[in-house]
């Protein structure tokens, strides 16, 4: 069991030196069953926080999919699974030789941090939507920086530029995956007329 102080230290290390934190997370050697389950649970938690934020936000511009908590959860979970595999195979295409389990453990930790950030942003949203928007942008940039470092470390890539290449390749793969996912969920849930 990881102690609370150890978790705090790992959070700070992830922000300050993400590759060093990545090595510590990988060294935990968690089983893939635990990791996949954790990924789904964190996606569920993020979906709940997002749904709560909709209660105090204008949702008229959002497609029906994003206003449906269950559909949103399915989309987030599917996107996370596609991202892990997209990063892994993109990394392999660019010469990476890391393990899928190592990458998965880092992505689960990243999603855990995202969930914690979303809770903080939710309370900021109650006070000032403007400040929340600025902080959300900052969290997004920080998340991208950590993601690139995590990909580099997990897939044993030469540097961050290779991780950027992996991100581009994965984005293309994820786009195709989302088309398939949208077909499974149904175009109606996305707000697209059935006769299109």
N, C-alpha and C positions, 0 to 999 in steps of 0.2 A: 504494500500500500504506500503510495507516494504521500509524504507529509505536505501540509499546507504551505510551509515555508519553502519547501523544495519546488512546489508548483509556482509560487511567486517568483522565485529565482529563475526558473525556467522561462517564465513569461518575459521577464526583463532581458534574459539572455537571447531569447528569440528576436526581440526588438533590436537589441544592440549588436549581437553577433549571431545571426541566424544559422550560419553553417556550423558553428560550434554547438548550438542548441540542437541542430539536426542530428549530429553525431550522438548526442546523449539520448535523444528519443529513439533512434535506430537501435541503440545498444540495449534497450529494454526488451527487445525480441518478443513482442506481443504476437499472439497467434492471429492468423488472418480471420478466423471466425469472430474473435473479439473485436478486431479492427473494423470489419464490415458491419457488425452490429452497432458499433459505436458511431460509425458514419451515418447510419440510418437514424439513430437516436438524436444525434446532433442536428441532422436535417429536420427532424420532427420539431425539435426545440426552436430552431430558427424560423420554422413555418408558423409556430405559435406566436412568437414575438412579432413577426411581420403582420400576422392577422390582427394582433392587438393594436399595432400602429395604424392599421386601416380604420379602426374605430374613431380615431381623432384626426383623420386626414380626408381630403377630398378624393374619392375613388372613382369619380365619374369618367376620368380619362383612362382608367385602367381597363384592360380586356377582362372578360368574365373569368378567365382562367386564374388571374391573379387575385380575384376577389373570392375565390372558392378555396378555403383552407386545405381541403383534401387534395384537390387538383394541384395546388401550389406545392404541397408536400411531395406529391409524385414527381412534379417537374424538378424540384430541387434535388431530390434523391437521385433521379435519373441523370441529372446534370453532373452531380458529384461522381457517380459511377463512370460516366463517359469521360469526365476530366481525368480521373486516375488512369484509365486505360489509354486515353489520348496522350497524356504526358509520357506514360511508359513506352508506348510504341513509337511515339515521336522521338523520344530519347534514343531508342534502339536504332532508329533510322539514321540518327546523327552520330552513331558510334558509341552511345552510352551502353554500359553493361551492368547497371544496377539491378536490384531485386524489386519486384512489384510490391512485396510486403513492406520493404523499407519505405518506398514512395507512399504507400497507403498509410503507414503510421504517421508520416509527416503531414499528409493531407488531412487526416483525422484531427491532429493537433491544431492545424491551421483553422479548421472549421470550428473547433472548440473555442479558439481565440475570437473567431468571427462572431460566434454566439454570445460570448461575453461582451464584445464590443457592441453588439446589437442591443443588449439589455441596457447598457449605458446610454446609447443613442436614443433609445425609447424614452428614457426619463428626461433627457435633454430636449426631446421633441415636445414634451409636455410643457416645458418652460419657454423655449424659443425655437420654432421651426427653422429660422434663418441660421442660427448657430448650429443646429443639427445637420443642416445641409452642408455647411463648411466642414464640420467634423467628419461627416460621412465621406467626403472627398478625400480628406486626410487619411482616414482608415483604409479607403480603397487603394491609395498610392502605397501606403505601408504594406498592405496585404500583397500587392503585386511584387514589391521588393523582396518580401519574405518568400513568396512563392518561387521566384526566380532562383533564390539561393537554395531553397529546399530541393528544387528540381536538379540543380547543379550537383548538390551533395548526394542525393539519393541515387542518381543515375551515373555518378562518377564522370561528369562532363568536364572538359578542360577549363571552361569559364562561363561567365554569365551570358556572353553573346550566344553560346550554344544553347543555353536555357531559353533565350529569346526565340531562337529558331524552333525549339521544341514547342514553345507556346504558340507560335504561328501555325505549325503543323497540327498541333492538337486542336486549335480553334477551327481549322478547316474540317477536321474529323468530327468534332463536336457538333458543328453546324449540320453535317449529314445525319449525325445521330439524333439531333433534335427534330429533324424532319420526320424520321422514323418514329420517335417518341410522340410527336404531335399527332401522327396518324393513329397511333395506338390509343392515345387519350381521346382523340376526336377533334376535328376542326371546329365543331360547334363550341367546344370548351374554350377555344382560342378566340372566339368571336368572329370566326370566318363563316360566311353563309354556306350552307350545305351544297348549294348548286354551283359553287365556284370550282 
